[in-house]
């Protein structure tokens, strides 16, 4: 197992184990986080453990032009059920993502350390949020890290049906217009698959990251 030090580096991804664990330790400084995302690595750990850095193979991604929009969602998009804002209340979205109850999960991986780290990235212009409103009430949203050609999705939340799906679809539509290569969804879920996401090899994912780096 590779243990990170104060030196700003990660080991070759070929050294990752079968689950995609690349290294442990280090810190969550903006510089290390950006280096990680630029190299296809993301942090994911519990509050009582060392920082764990991952690069799974295969990787779940969405090519923006492949977003799947159901008939019911097309209706929601058309009738203005929701209102969208961007980077309007990043801290609130982050907090909601960390506190929302999720089926099959006990607790959250979005620890206080992670919140501070992504707030630091937000203040430096790398982390972005999409907020979904129903009237004046925040009912859904998502946040992630924007590399300029790839958006690395981190988490979503929803307090009413379809709110987070609305945010994700709008994100994909806007990134398609801006010629982004893909949205990194990290790990497979049926929900993401239903929206058009698919698995690709780590090698192919890294090639797409390198196009602009």
PyMOL CGO cylinders between C-alpha atoms (Angstrom):
from pymol import cmd
from pymol.cgo import CYLINDER

trace = [
    CYLINDER, 0.00, 0.00, 0.00, 1.34, 3.44, -0.95, 0.3, 1, 1, 1, 1, 1, 1,
    CYLINDER, 1.34, 3.44, -0.95, 1.31, 5.96, 1.91, 0.3, 1, 1, 1, 1, 1, 1,
    CYLINDER, 1.31, 5.96, 1.91, 1.35, 9.62, 0.89, 0.3, 1, 1, 1, 1, 1, 1,
    CYLINDER, 1.35, 9.62, 0.89, 3.67, 12.11, 2.59, 0.3, 1, 1, 1, 1, 1, 1,
    CYLINDER, 3.67, 12.11, 2.59, 3.83, 15.89, 2.44, 0.3, 1, 1, 1, 1, 1, 1,
    CYLINDER, 3.83, 15.89, 2.44, 5.25, 15.56, -1.06, 0.3, 1, 1, 1, 1, 1, 1,
    CYLINDER, 5.25, 15.56, -1.06, 2.68, 16.46, -3.72, 0.3, 1, 1, 1, 1, 1, 1,
    CYLINDER, 2.68, 16.46, -3.72, 2.52, 13.20, -5.68, 0.3, 1, 1, 1, 1, 1, 1,
    CYLINDER, 2.52, 13.20, -5.68, 0.52, 10.04, -6.32, 0.3, 1, 1, 1, 1, 1, 1,
    CYLINDER, 0.52, 10.04, -6.32, 1.79, 6.60, -7.32, 0.3, 1, 1, 1, 1, 1, 1,
    CYLINDER, 1.79, 6.60, -7.32, 1.17, 5.13, -10.80, 0.3, 1, 1, 1, 1, 1, 1,
    CYLINDER, 1.17, 5.13, -10.80, -2.44, 4.02, -11.13, 0.3, 1, 1, 1, 1, 1, 1,
    CYLINDER, -2.44, 4.02, -11.13, -1.28, 0.57, -12.19, 0.3, 1, 1, 1, 1, 1, 1,
    CYLINDER, -1.28, 0.57, -12.19, -0.46, 0.02, -8.52, 0.3, 1, 1, 1, 1, 1, 1,
    CYLINDER, -0.46, 0.02, -8.52, -4.13, 0.37, -7.48, 0.3, 1, 1, 1, 1, 1, 1,
    CYLINDER, -4.13, 0.37, -7.48, -5.71, -2.71, -5.96, 0.3, 1, 1, 1, 1, 1, 1,
    CYLINDER, -5.71, -2.71, -5.96, -8.71, -4.53, -7.44, 0.3, 1, 1, 1, 1, 1, 1,
    CYLINDER, -8.71, -4.53, -7.44, -11.16, -2.11, -5.79, 0.3, 1, 1, 1, 1, 1, 1,
    CYLINDER, -11.16, -2.11, -5.79, -9.32, 0.90, -7.19, 0.3, 1, 1, 1, 1, 1, 1,
    CYLINDER, -9.32, 0.90, -7.19, -7.55, 2.04, -4.01, 0.3, 1, 1, 1, 1, 1, 1,
    CYLINDER, -7.55, 2.04, -4.01, -4.46, 3.96, -5.07, 0.3, 1, 1, 1, 1, 1, 1,
    CYLINDER, -4.46, 3.96, -5.07, -3.02, 5.37, -1.84, 0.3, 1, 1, 1, 1, 1, 1,
    CYLINDER, -3.02, 5.37, -1.84, -3.81, 6.44, 1.70, 0.3, 1, 1, 1, 1, 1, 1,
    CYLINDER, -3.81, 6.44, 1.70, -2.79, 9.42, 3.79, 0.3, 1, 1, 1, 1, 1, 1,
    CYLINDER, -2.79, 9.42, 3.79, -1.68, 12.86, 2.70, 0.3, 1, 1, 1, 1, 1, 1,
    CYLINDER, -1.68, 12.86, 2.70, -3.95, 15.86, 3.05, 0.3, 1, 1, 1, 1, 1, 1,
    CYLINDER, -3.95, 15.86, 3.05, -6.94, 17.54, 1.39, 0.3, 1, 1, 1, 1, 1, 1,
    CYLINDER, -6.94, 17.54, 1.39, -5.19, 20.71, 0.29, 0.3, 1, 1, 1, 1, 1, 1,
    CYLINDER, -5.19, 20.71, 0.29, -6.57, 22.33, -2.88, 0.3, 1, 1, 1, 1, 1, 1,
    CYLINDER, -6.57, 22.33, -2.88, -3.29, 21.60, -4.65, 0.3, 1, 1, 1, 1, 1, 1,
    CYLINDER, -3.29, 21.60, -4.65, -3.42, 17.88, -3.86, 0.3, 1, 1, 1, 1, 1, 1,
    CYLINDER, -3.42, 17.88, -3.86, -7.11, 17.62, -4.70, 0.3, 1, 1, 1, 1, 1, 1,
    CYLINDER, -7.11, 17.62, -4.70, -6.68, 19.27, -8.10, 0.3, 1, 1, 1, 1, 1, 1,
    CYLINDER, -6.68, 19.27, -8.10, -3.68, 17.06, -8.85, 0.3, 1, 1, 1, 1, 1, 1,
    CYLINDER, -3.68, 17.06, -8.85, -5.78, 14.04, -7.89, 0.3, 1, 1, 1, 1, 1, 1,
    CYLINDER, -5.78, 14.04, -7.89, -8.72, 14.94, -10.12, 0.3, 1, 1, 1, 1, 1, 1,
    CYLINDER, -8.72, 14.94, -10.12, -6.44, 15.78, -13.03, 0.3, 1, 1, 1, 1, 1, 1,
    CYLINDER, -6.44, 15.78, -13.03, -5.03, 12.27, -12.74, 0.3, 1, 1, 1, 1, 1, 1,
    CYLINDER, -5.03, 12.27, -12.74, -8.32, 10.41, -12.36, 0.3, 1, 1, 1, 1, 1, 1,
    CYLINDER, -8.32, 10.41, -12.36, -8.15, 10.04, -8.57, 0.3, 1, 1, 1, 1, 1, 1,
    CYLINDER, -8.15, 10.04, -8.57, -10.68, 11.08, -5.93, 0.3, 1, 1, 1, 1, 1, 1,
    CYLINDER, -10.68, 11.08, -5.93, -10.83, 10.89, -2.09, 0.3, 1, 1, 1, 1, 1, 1,
    CYLINDER, -10.83, 10.89, -2.09, -13.42, 8.74, -0.33, 0.3, 1, 1, 1, 1, 1, 1,
    CYLINDER, -13.42, 8.74, -0.33, -13.12, 7.69, 3.30, 0.3, 1, 1, 1, 1, 1, 1,
    CYLINDER, -13.12, 7.69, 3.30, -14.87, 7.54, 6.66, 0.3, 1, 1, 1, 1, 1, 1,
    CYLINDER, -14.87, 7.54, 6.66, -14.37, 10.12, 9.39, 0.3, 1, 1, 1, 1, 1, 1,
    CYLINDER, -14.37, 10.12, 9.39, -12.38, 7.71, 11.56, 0.3, 1, 1, 1, 1, 1, 1,
    CYLINDER, -12.38, 7.71, 11.56, -9.97, 6.49, 8.87, 0.3, 1, 1, 1, 1, 1, 1,
    CYLINDER, -9.97, 6.49, 8.87, -6.98, 7.79, 6.96, 0.3, 1, 1, 1, 1, 1, 1,
    CYLINDER, -6.98, 7.79, 6.96, -7.70, 9.66, 3.73, 0.3, 1, 1, 1, 1, 1, 1,
    CYLINDER, -7.70, 9.66, 3.73, -8.19, 7.05, 0.99, 0.3, 1, 1, 1, 1, 1, 1,
    CYLINDER, -8.19, 7.05, 0.99, -7.59, 7.84, -2.69, 0.3, 1, 1, 1, 1, 1, 1,
    CYLINDER, -7.59, 7.84, -2.69, -9.38, 5.90, -5.44, 0.3, 1, 1, 1, 1, 1, 1,
    CYLINDER, -9.38, 5.90, -5.44, -9.31, 5.36, -9.19, 0.3, 1, 1, 1, 1, 1, 1,
    CYLINDER, -9.31, 5.36, -9.19, -11.73, 2.53, -10.01, 0.3, 1, 1, 1, 1, 1, 1,
    CYLINDER, -11.73, 2.53, -10.01, -11.54, 0.43, -13.16, 0.3, 1, 1, 1, 1, 1, 1,
    CYLINDER, -11.54, 0.43, -13.16, -13.99, 0.51, -14.87, 0.3, 1, 1, 1, 1, 1, 1,
    CYLINDER, -13.99, 0.51, -14.87, -15.09, 4.12, -14.41, 0.3, 1, 1, 1, 1, 1, 1,
    CYLINDER, -15.09, 4.12, -14.41, -18.70, 5.34, -14.59, 0.3, 1, 1, 1, 1, 1, 1,
    CYLINDER, -18.70, 5.34, -14.59, -19.03, 8.37, -16.87, 0.3, 1, 1, 1, 1, 1, 1,
    CYLINDER, -19.03, 8.37, -16.87, -21.67, 10.25, -18.82, 0.3, 1, 1, 1, 1, 1, 1,
    CYLINDER, -21.67, 10.25, -18.82, -20.94, 11.68, -22.24, 0.3, 1, 1, 1, 1, 1, 1,
    CYLINDER, -20.94, 11.68, -22.24, -23.14, 14.81, -22.15, 0.3, 1, 1, 1, 1, 1, 1,
    CYLINDER, -23.14, 14.81, -22.15, -24.75, 14.16, -25.54, 0.3, 1, 1, 1, 1, 1, 1,
    CYLINDER, -24.75, 14.16, -25.54, -25.88, 10.72, -24.32, 0.3, 1, 1, 1, 1, 1, 1,
    CYLINDER, -25.88, 10.72, -24.32, -28.05, 12.02, -21.47, 0.3, 1, 1, 1, 1, 1, 1,
    CYLINDER, -28.05, 12.02, -21.47, -31.36, 10.10, -21.37, 0.3, 1, 1, 1, 1, 1, 1,
    CYLINDER, -31.36, 10.10, -21.37, -34.45, 12.19, -20.69, 0.3, 1, 1, 1, 1, 1, 1,
    CYLINDER, -34.45, 12.19, -20.69, -37.69, 10.32, -20.03, 0.3, 1, 1, 1, 1, 1, 1,
    CYLINDER, -37.69, 10.32, -20.03, -41.08, 11.55, -21.20, 0.3, 1, 1, 1, 1, 1, 1,
    CYLINDER, -41.08, 11.55, -21.20, -42.01, 12.55, -17.67, 0.3, 1, 1, 1, 1, 1, 1,
    CYLINDER, -42.01, 12.55, -17.67, -38.78, 14.50, -17.25, 0.3, 1, 1, 1, 1, 1, 1,
    CYLINDER, -38.78, 14.50, -17.25, -39.26, 16.25, -20.59, 0.3, 1, 1, 1, 1, 1, 1,
    CYLINDER, -39.26, 16.25, -20.59, -42.60, 17.44, -19.27, 0.3, 1, 1, 1, 1, 1, 1,
    CYLINDER, -42.60, 17.44, -19.27, -40.99, 18.69, -16.06, 0.3, 1, 1, 1, 1, 1, 1,
    CYLINDER, -40.99, 18.69, -16.06, -38.28, 20.50, -18.02, 0.3, 1, 1, 1, 1, 1, 1,
    CYLINDER, -38.28, 20.50, -18.02, -40.90, 22.13, -20.22, 0.3, 1, 1, 1, 1, 1, 1,
    CYLINDER, -40.90, 22.13, -20.22, -43.45, 23.20, -17.61, 0.3, 1, 1, 1, 1, 1, 1,
    CYLINDER, -43.45, 23.20, -17.61, -40.91, 24.94, -15.36, 0.3, 1, 1, 1, 1, 1, 1,
    CYLINDER, -40.91, 24.94, -15.36, -41.66, 22.89, -12.27, 0.3, 1, 1, 1, 1, 1, 1,
    CYLINDER, -41.66, 22.89, -12.27, -38.20, 23.81, -11.00, 0.3, 1, 1, 1, 1, 1, 1,
    CYLINDER, -38.20, 23.81, -11.00, -35.88, 26.80, -11.21, 0.3, 1, 1, 1, 1, 1, 1,
    CYLINDER, -35.88, 26.80, -11.21, -32.12, 26.38, -11.57, 0.3, 1, 1, 1, 1, 1, 1,
    CYLINDER, -32.12, 26.38, -11.57, -29.27, 28.49, -10.19, 0.3, 1, 1, 1, 1, 1, 1,
    CYLINDER, -29.27, 28.49, -10.19, -25.53, 27.94, -10.30, 0.3, 1, 1, 1, 1, 1, 1,
    CYLINDER, -25.53, 27.94, -10.30, -22.99, 28.57, -7.53, 0.3, 1, 1, 1, 1, 1, 1,
    CYLINDER, -22.99, 28.57, -7.53, -25.63, 30.48, -5.61, 0.3, 1, 1, 1, 1, 1, 1,
    CYLINDER, -25.63, 30.48, -5.61, -25.38, 28.56, -2.32, 0.3, 1, 1, 1, 1, 1, 1,
    CYLINDER, -25.38, 28.56, -2.32, -22.53, 26.05, -2.62, 0.3, 1, 1, 1, 1, 1, 1,
    CYLINDER, -22.53, 26.05, -2.62, -22.13, 25.61, 1.13, 0.3, 1, 1, 1, 1, 1, 1,
    CYLINDER, -22.13, 25.61, 1.13, -25.82, 24.78, 1.56, 0.3, 1, 1, 1, 1, 1, 1,
    CYLINDER, -25.82, 24.78, 1.56, -25.74, 22.21, -1.25, 0.3, 1, 1, 1, 1, 1, 1,
    CYLINDER, -25.74, 22.21, -1.25, -22.64, 20.65, 0.32, 0.3, 1, 1, 1, 1, 1, 1,
    CYLINDER, -22.64, 20.65, 0.32, -24.36, 20.46, 3.70, 0.3, 1, 1, 1, 1, 1, 1,
    CYLINDER, -24.36, 20.46, 3.70, -27.56, 19.00, 2.23, 0.3, 1, 1, 1, 1, 1, 1,
    CYLINDER, -27.56, 19.00, 2.23, -25.59, 16.33, 0.35, 0.3, 1, 1, 1, 1, 1, 1,
    CYLINDER, -25.59, 16.33, 0.35, -23.84, 15.34, 3.57, 0.3, 1, 1, 1, 1, 1, 1,
    CYLINDER, -23.84, 15.34, 3.57, -26.98, 15.14, 5.70, 0.3, 1, 1, 1, 1, 1, 1,
    CYLINDER, -26.98, 15.14, 5.70, -29.56, 13.62, 3.32, 0.3, 1, 1, 1, 1, 1, 1,
    CYLINDER, -29.56, 13.62, 3.32, -30.61, 10.07, 4.24, 0.3, 1, 1, 1, 1, 1, 1,
    CYLINDER, -30.61, 10.07, 4.24, -29.69, 7.54, 1.58, 0.3, 1, 1, 1, 1, 1, 1,
    CYLINDER, -29.69, 7.54, 1.58, -31.01, 4.01, 1.20, 0.3, 1, 1, 1, 1, 1, 1,
    CYLINDER, -31.01, 4.01, 1.20, -28.43, 1.42, 2.23, 0.3, 1, 1, 1, 1, 1, 1,
    CYLINDER, -28.43, 1.42, 2.23, -26.01, 3.94, 3.71, 0.3, 1, 1, 1, 1, 1, 1,
    CYLINDER, -26.01, 3.94, 3.71, -25.22, 4.47, 7.37, 0.3, 1, 1, 1, 1, 1, 1,
    CYLINDER, -25.22, 4.47, 7.37, -23.76, 7.94, 7.85, 0.3, 1, 1, 1, 1, 1, 1,
    CYLINDER, -23.76, 7.94, 7.85, -21.94, 9.98, 5.24, 0.3, 1, 1, 1, 1, 1, 1,
    CYLINDER, -21.94, 9.98, 5.24, -18.55, 10.08, 3.56, 0.3, 1, 1, 1, 1, 1, 1,
    CYLINDER, -18.55, 10.08, 3.56, -18.85, 13.89, 3.29, 0.3, 1, 1, 1, 1, 1, 1,
    CYLINDER, -18.85, 13.89, 3.29, -17.08, 14.53, 6.58, 0.3, 1, 1, 1, 1, 1, 1,
    CYLINDER, -17.08, 14.53, 6.58, -16.25, 17.90, 8.10, 0.3, 1, 1, 1, 1, 1, 1,
    CYLINDER, -16.25, 17.90, 8.10, -12.75, 17.60, 6.59, 0.3, 1, 1, 1, 1, 1, 1,
    CYLINDER, -12.75, 17.60, 6.59, -14.26, 16.98, 3.16, 0.3, 1, 1, 1, 1, 1, 1,
    CYLINDER, -14.26, 16.98, 3.16, -16.64, 19.93, 3.52, 0.3, 1, 1, 1, 1, 1, 1,
    CYLINDER, -16.64, 19.93, 3.52, -13.77, 22.28, 4.33, 0.3, 1, 1, 1, 1, 1, 1,
    CYLINDER, -13.77, 22.28, 4.33, -11.71, 20.89, 1.44, 0.3, 1, 1, 1, 1, 1, 1,
    CYLINDER, -11.71, 20.89, 1.44, -14.46, 21.44, -1.14, 0.3, 1, 1, 1, 1, 1, 1,
    CYLINDER, -14.46, 21.44, -1.14, -15.28, 24.87, 0.25, 0.3, 1, 1, 1, 1, 1, 1,
    CYLINDER, -15.28, 24.87, 0.25, -11.61, 25.73, -0.33, 0.3, 1, 1, 1, 1, 1, 1,
    CYLINDER, -11.61, 25.73, -0.33, -11.92, 24.46, -3.92, 0.3, 1, 1, 1, 1, 1, 1,
    CYLINDER, -11.92, 24.46, -3.92, -15.11, 26.48, -4.39, 0.3, 1, 1, 1, 1, 1, 1,
    CYLINDER, -15.11, 26.48, -4.39, -13.40, 29.65, -3.18, 0.3, 1, 1, 1, 1, 1, 1,
    CYLINDER, -13.40, 29.65, -3.18, -10.62, 29.03, -5.71, 0.3, 1, 1, 1, 1, 1, 1,
    CYLINDER, -10.62, 29.03, -5.71, -13.14, 28.56, -8.52, 0.3, 1, 1, 1, 1, 1, 1,
    CYLINDER, -13.14, 28.56, -8.52, -12.71, 24.81, -9.07, 0.3, 1, 1, 1, 1, 1, 1,
    CYLINDER, -12.71, 24.81, -9.07, -15.76, 23.42, -7.27, 0.3, 1, 1, 1, 1, 1, 1,
    CYLINDER, -15.76, 23.42, -7.27, -19.20, 24.26, -8.66, 0.3, 1, 1, 1, 1, 1, 1,
    CYLINDER, -19.20, 24.26, -8.66, -22.80, 23.71, -7.58, 0.3, 1, 1, 1, 1, 1, 1,
    CYLINDER, -22.80, 23.71, -7.58, -26.16, 23.53, -9.32, 0.3, 1, 1, 1, 1, 1, 1,
    CYLINDER, -26.16, 23.53, -9.32, -29.17, 24.39, -7.17, 0.3, 1, 1, 1, 1, 1, 1,
    CYLINDER, -29.17, 24.39, -7.17, -32.80, 23.43, -7.82, 0.3, 1, 1, 1, 1, 1, 1,
    CYLINDER, -32.80, 23.43, -7.82, -35.62, 25.52, -6.39, 0.3, 1, 1, 1, 1, 1, 1,
    CYLINDER, -35.62, 25.52, -6.39, -39.35, 25.11, -6.06, 0.3, 1, 1, 1, 1, 1, 1,
    CYLINDER, -39.35, 25.11, -6.06, -40.53, 28.62, -5.43, 0.3, 1, 1, 1, 1, 1, 1,
    CYLINDER, -40.53, 28.62, -5.43, -38.10, 29.96, -2.84, 0.3, 1, 1, 1, 1, 1, 1,
    CYLINDER, -38.10, 29.96, -2.84, -37.30, 26.54, -1.36, 0.3, 1, 1, 1, 1, 1, 1,
    CYLINDER, -37.30, 26.54, -1.36, -34.08, 24.68, -2.18, 0.3, 1, 1, 1, 1, 1, 1,
    CYLINDER, -34.08, 24.68, -2.18, -35.25, 21.16, -3.07, 0.3, 1, 1, 1, 1, 1, 1,
    CYLINDER, -35.25, 21.16, -3.07, -32.25, 19.62, -4.81, 0.3, 1, 1, 1, 1, 1, 1,
    CYLINDER, -32.25, 19.62, -4.81, -28.80, 20.11, -6.22, 0.3, 1, 1, 1, 1, 1, 1,
    CYLINDER, -28.80, 20.11, -6.22, -25.37, 18.73, -6.95, 0.3, 1, 1, 1, 1, 1, 1,
    CYLINDER, -25.37, 18.73, -6.95, -21.74, 19.74, -6.70, 0.3, 1, 1, 1, 1, 1, 1,
    CYLINDER, -21.74, 19.74, -6.70, -18.48, 18.69, -8.26, 0.3, 1, 1, 1, 1, 1, 1,
    CYLINDER, -18.48, 18.69, -8.26, -15.06, 19.73, -9.49, 0.3, 1, 1, 1, 1, 1, 1,
    CYLINDER, -15.06, 19.73, -9.49, -14.78, 21.51, -12.84, 0.3, 1, 1, 1, 1, 1, 1,
    CYLINDER, -14.78, 21.51, -12.84, -11.57, 20.76, -14.77, 0.3, 1, 1, 1, 1, 1, 1,
    CYLINDER, -11.57, 20.76, -14.77, -12.59, 22.87, -17.77, 0.3, 1, 1, 1, 1, 1, 1,
    CYLINDER, -12.59, 22.87, -17.77, -13.29, 19.94, -20.11, 0.3, 1, 1, 1, 1, 1, 1,
    CYLINDER, -13.29, 19.94, -20.11, -14.41, 17.28, -17.61, 0.3, 1, 1, 1, 1, 1, 1,
    CYLINDER, -14.41, 17.28, -17.61, -16.85, 17.82, -14.75, 0.3, 1, 1, 1, 1, 1, 1,
    CYLINDER, -16.85, 17.82, -14.75, -16.17, 15.49, -11.82, 0.3, 1, 1, 1, 1, 1, 1,
    CYLINDER, -16.17, 15.49, -11.82, -19.50, 14.93, -10.10, 0.3, 1, 1, 1, 1, 1, 1,
    CYLINDER, -19.50, 14.93, -10.10, -19.27, 14.41, -6.35, 0.3, 1, 1, 1, 1, 1, 1,
    CYLINDER, -19.27, 14.41, -6.35, -22.76, 14.22, -4.85, 0.3, 1, 1, 1, 1, 1, 1,
    CYLINDER, -22.76, 14.22, -4.85, -26.43, 15.07, -5.37, 0.3, 1, 1, 1, 1, 1, 1,
    CYLINDER, -26.43, 15.07, -5.37, -29.39, 15.54, -3.06, 0.3, 1, 1, 1, 1, 1, 1,
    CYLINDER, -29.39, 15.54, -3.06, -33.13, 15.82, -3.48, 0.3, 1, 1, 1, 1, 1, 1,
    CYLINDER, -33.13, 15.82, -3.48, -35.96, 16.50, -1.06, 0.3, 1, 1, 1, 1, 1, 1,
    CYLINDER, -35.96, 16.50, -1.06, -38.71, 16.21, -3.68, 0.3, 1, 1, 1, 1, 1, 1,
    CYLINDER, -38.71, 16.21, -3.68, -39.04, 13.78, -6.57, 0.3, 1, 1, 1, 1, 1, 1,
    CYLINDER, -39.04, 13.78, -6.57, -36.92, 14.48, -9.65, 0.3, 1, 1, 1, 1, 1, 1,
    CYLINDER, -36.92, 14.48, -9.65, -35.11, 17.55, -8.28, 0.3, 1, 1, 1, 1, 1, 1,
    CYLINDER, -35.11, 17.55, -8.28, -31.59, 16.08, -8.40, 0.3, 1, 1, 1, 1, 1, 1,
    CYLINDER, -31.59, 16.08, -8.40, -32.37, 14.46, -11.75, 0.3, 1, 1, 1, 1, 1, 1,
    CYLINDER, -32.37, 14.46, -11.75, -33.38, 17.90, -13.03, 0.3, 1, 1, 1, 1, 1, 1,
    CYLINDER, -33.38, 17.90, -13.03, -30.02, 19.33, -11.90, 0.3, 1, 1, 1, 1, 1, 1,
    CYLINDER, -30.02, 19.33, -11.90, -28.07, 16.49, -13.53, 0.3, 1, 1, 1, 1, 1, 1,
    CYLINDER, -28.07, 16.49, -13.53, -29.91, 16.79, -16.84, 0.3, 1, 1, 1, 1, 1, 1,
    CYLINDER, -29.91, 16.79, -16.84, -29.42, 20.57, -16.95, 0.3, 1, 1, 1, 1, 1, 1,
    CYLINDER, -29.42, 20.57, -16.95, -25.73, 20.08, -16.13, 0.3, 1, 1, 1, 1, 1, 1,
    CYLINDER, -25.73, 20.08, -16.13, -25.35, 17.60, -19.00, 0.3, 1, 1, 1, 1, 1, 1,
    CYLINDER, -25.35, 17.60, -19.00, -27.19, 19.86, -21.45, 0.3, 1, 1, 1, 1, 1, 1,
    CYLINDER, -27.19, 19.86, -21.45, -25.05, 22.86, -20.58, 0.3, 1, 1, 1, 1, 1, 1,
    CYLINDER, -25.05, 22.86, -20.58, -21.78, 20.90, -20.69, 0.3, 1, 1, 1, 1, 1, 1,
    CYLINDER, -21.78, 20.90, -20.69, -22.72, 19.52, -24.10, 0.3, 1, 1, 1, 1, 1, 1,
    CYLINDER, -22.72, 19.52, -24.10, -23.15, 23.08, -25.37, 0.3, 1, 1, 1, 1, 1, 1,
    CYLINDER, -23.15, 23.08, -25.37, -19.77, 23.98, -23.89, 0.3, 1, 1, 1, 1, 1, 1,
    CYLINDER, -19.77, 23.98, -23.89, -18.12, 20.98, -25.60, 0.3, 1, 1, 1, 1, 1, 1,
    CYLINDER, -18.12, 20.98, -25.60, -17.11, 19.19, -22.40, 0.3, 1, 1, 1, 1, 1, 1,
    CYLINDER, -17.11, 19.19, -22.40, -15.74, 15.69, -22.93, 0.3, 1, 1, 1, 1, 1, 1,
    CYLINDER, -15.74, 15.69, -22.93, -17.64, 13.96, -20.13, 0.3, 1, 1, 1, 1, 1, 1,
    CYLINDER, -17.64, 13.96, -20.13, -19.07, 14.00, -16.64, 0.3, 1, 1, 1, 1, 1, 1,
    CYLINDER, -19.07, 14.00, -16.64, -17.17, 11.73, -14.25, 0.3, 1, 1, 1, 1, 1, 1,
    CYLINDER, -17.17, 11.73, -14.25, -19.71, 9.79, -12.17, 0.3, 1, 1, 1, 1, 1, 1,
    CYLINDER, -19.71, 9.79, -12.17, -17.01, 7.63, -10.51, 0.3, 1, 1, 1, 1, 1, 1,
    CYLINDER, -17.01, 7.63, -10.51, -18.95, 4.48, -9.56, 0.3, 1, 1, 1, 1, 1, 1,
    CYLINDER, -18.95, 4.48, -9.56, -21.77, 2.47, -11.15, 0.3, 1, 1, 1, 1, 1, 1,
    CYLINDER, -21.77, 2.47, -11.15, -25.35, 2.90, -9.96, 0.3, 1, 1, 1, 1, 1, 1,
    CYLINDER, -25.35, 2.90, -9.96, -28.59, 1.87, -11.65, 0.3, 1, 1, 1, 1, 1, 1,
    CYLINDER, -28.59, 1.87, -11.65, -29.84, 5.45, -11.29, 0.3, 1, 1, 1, 1, 1, 1,
    CYLINDER, -29.84, 5.45, -11.29, -26.88, 6.85, -13.23, 0.3, 1, 1, 1, 1, 1, 1,
    CYLINDER, -26.88, 6.85, -13.23, -27.23, 4.12, -15.86, 0.3, 1, 1, 1, 1, 1, 1,
    CYLINDER, -27.23, 4.12, -15.86, -30.89, 5.07, -16.34, 0.3, 1, 1, 1, 1, 1, 1,
    CYLINDER, -30.89, 5.07, -16.34, -29.73, 8.61, -17.14, 0.3, 1, 1, 1, 1, 1, 1,
    CYLINDER, -29.73, 8.61, -17.14, -27.32, 7.43, -19.82, 0.3, 1, 1, 1, 1, 1, 1,
    CYLINDER, -27.32, 7.43, -19.82, -24.09, 6.94, -17.88, 0.3, 1, 1, 1, 1, 1, 1,
    CYLINDER, -24.09, 6.94, -17.88, -21.86, 4.03, -18.82, 0.3, 1, 1, 1, 1, 1, 1,
    CYLINDER, -21.86, 4.03, -18.82, -18.69, 2.29, -17.71, 0.3, 1, 1, 1, 1, 1, 1,
    CYLINDER, -18.69, 2.29, -17.71, -15.40, 2.76, -19.56, 0.3, 1, 1, 1, 1, 1, 1,
    CYLINDER, -15.40, 2.76, -19.56, -11.92, 1.49, -18.78, 0.3, 1, 1, 1, 1, 1, 1,
    CYLINDER, -11.92, 1.49, -18.78, -9.60, 3.47, -16.57, 0.3, 1, 1, 1, 1, 1, 1,
    CYLINDER, -9.60, 3.47, -16.57, -7.19, 3.72, -19.50, 0.3, 1, 1, 1, 1, 1, 1,
    CYLINDER, -7.19, 3.72, -19.50, -9.80, 5.33, -21.75, 0.3, 1, 1, 1, 1, 1, 1,
    CYLINDER, -9.80, 5.33, -21.75, -10.87, 7.66, -18.94, 0.3, 1, 1, 1, 1, 1, 1,
    CYLINDER, -10.87, 7.66, -18.94, -7.30, 8.83, -18.39, 0.3, 1, 1, 1, 1, 1, 1,
    CYLINDER, -7.30, 8.83, -18.39, -6.83, 9.48, -22.11, 0.3, 1, 1, 1, 1, 1, 1,
    CYLINDER, -6.83, 9.48, -22.11, -9.85, 11.79, -22.02, 0.3, 1, 1, 1, 1, 1, 1,
    CYLINDER, -9.85, 11.79, -22.02, -8.45, 13.63, -19.01, 0.3, 1, 1, 1, 1, 1, 1,
    CYLINDER, -8.45, 13.63, -19.01, -5.11, 14.11, -20.78, 0.3, 1, 1, 1, 1, 1, 1,
    CYLINDER, -5.11, 14.11, -20.78, -6.63, 15.83, -23.81, 0.3, 1, 1, 1, 1, 1, 1,
    CYLINDER, -6.63, 15.83, -23.81, -6.62, 19.19, -22.04, 0.3, 1, 1, 1, 1, 1, 1,
    CYLINDER, -6.62, 19.19, -22.04, -4.01, 18.73, -19.31, 0.3, 1, 1, 1, 1, 1, 1,
]
cmd.load_cgo(trace, "trace")
